[in-house]
């Protein structure tokens, strides 16, 4: 998979969604109090699904929607 910014091929950072599992501290009614541990999850710490070519990818530098190929 590769993402390319349509405005500038030298832009190499993109924003897209991933799905992670977090552990929360909650009250007796299930209301969030805080996220337990490091909020930035890695593959070994709760990543459910990483970046996907079917998701929207936005150039982090200029905000253009990237062209993503498999």
Secondary structure, 3 states (H helix, E strand, C coil): CEEECCCCCCCCCEECCCEECCEEEECCCCCEEEEECCCCCCHHHCEEECCCCCCCCEECCCCCECEEEC
